[in-house]
Structures are given as C-alpha cells and as structure tokens.
Amino acid sequence: MPYATPRKLVLADLITGSERPLTPMEIWEEAQRRIPRLGIATVYRALKQFVEEGQVRVVDIPGAPPHYESTARQHHHFFFCTRCHRLFNLVGCVRGLLGLAPAGFKVKRHEIVLYGDCAECSRHA
C-alpha cells in the first residue's frame, strides 16, 4: 500500500477480515466503531485505491450495490440474500463447467451466484 494512513489500514483490515464481501455502507458502518468521524467519501476513495492496487476486487451482482472482498481469497462463488441483500461466500466450485462451452471456445473465467434467503432471513420469514 503506497500511502497507508491509519484510516486506510483500518478499512483494509475490515475487508480482509470479513467472512463475506461487503458493500461500502457496511464497511463504513463497521469502520465507524473504530473511527467515529470517518466519512463515507474516505471509504470510497480507499476502495478505489485498493482496487487499483489489486488488493481488493469488486463483486458485481445485478440489482445490488457493488460488494468488495480481498483478492487473497481463492476462487469461489456466492449466495445473495434477496431479503437483506447481503452477499455470502460459497465453498467449492461446480465441476464440469468448462465442458459446457461450445467447441473451439476458450473459457477464461466464470461466476456462479445462488439467490434466495439467508439463514437469518429464513428464520424471520
């Protein structure tokens, strides 16, 4: 991290320590517990820098705000809760996906997102 302020260190720690990808608002709300006067603009600036430096990746889910996670995580897929709009990591990968591509096509990457209700939202439904 070329220019690491104490605020950026806290934000980086929150992202790398999270069990799931977080939205900027989730990062900001959690960070305010450690840095009460932290502005949301600081969060966005830090996220932009982290992405440019390759420390953090953006997870785009159609119809949801961008989520951010550490690039240190291994390849995985996601579960998106349609009630609370939180994104969760799934363990493992579906086998045989590369064989679905038409002959002569070369798959470079893939993403799988499951949609539904998380455990907490299911309990309250």
N, C-alpha and C positions, 0 to 999 in steps of 0.2 A: 504494500500500500504506500504509494509515493508520499502522500501528505496525510498522515494519520492524526486526526485530532482526537481528544478523549471522547467526543460525541460519536465520531465515526467508529471508534473502537467498540463502543457500546452497541451500536447498530450492527456492526459485523458480528459481534458475539451473539446477539439475539437471533440473527439469521442462521448462523452456523449451528447454534444450539437448539434450534427448533426441530421438533419431530415432524413438522409438516410445512409446506410452503405458506408464506404469509403475505397478506395484502399490505400496501403502505400504511393503511389505517391501523391494522393490527400491530405492525411494527412500531408505529408512533405511540399507540396506546400503551404498549408494554414498555417502551423506552421511557415514557414519562414517569414511570415508577422510579427509575434511576436518575433521570434528568428532568425534573419537573417543568422547566421552562423551555423544553425542546419544541421547536416549531416544526410543523408538517413539511415546510419547504426544505428544511435541513434533511429530513428523511428522503425526500425526492432527489435532492442533489447527491446525497450519499449513494442511493440506489443507482443513479445514473453512472456515477464513478465506479461503483463495484461491478456493474455490468460491463462497462468499457474495459476494465482491468481483467475481466474474466473470472472474477471471484464469485459472482452471483449470476444466475440465469433467470430469465423471465419465463413463467409458465402461463401461457395464454389459454383460457377456457372461454369459448364463445358465450357471450351473455354475462360474463363475470369480470370483475376488475382484475388487472394483472396480479399475479402472485409471484413471489420471489423466493428462491432457495439457493443454497450453496452449490457451487459446481463440484464440490468434493464428493457429493453423493453419487453412487453408482447408478447405472441405468435402471429406471423404474417407471411405473405407471401411476395413475391417480384415481381417486374416488372423490367426486364432487357432490357435496350435500346440497340438494335443491331447496332445502328449507333454510338452513343457516348460512349457506354459501361458503362454507369452509372447504378447503381442499386438503385431502389426506393422501399420504404416500401408500402405495401398494407394494408388497414384496413380490419379487419374481417377475417373470416375463412369459408370455404365451409362446409356446414353441410352434414352429412351422409357418410363421408369418411370411418369411422370405419366399416360400414356395407359392404364395398367393399371387405374386406379381406375374404379369404376362411374360411369355418367353421373350428373352432379349432385354428385358427391363432390369435395371440395377437399383435395388433398394438402398438408400443411404441412411435412413433413419425412420422411426415410426413412433407413434404416440397412441396410447390407449387411455381413455377416460371412462370410468363407470359413473353413472348418475343414479342418485337415489337419496335415501335418508340415512344420515349417520346414526350411530348407536344412541347418542344423546337425544337427537330429534325423534327417533323412533319411540323412545320411552315416553316422550311428552305428547305423542300423537294420539 
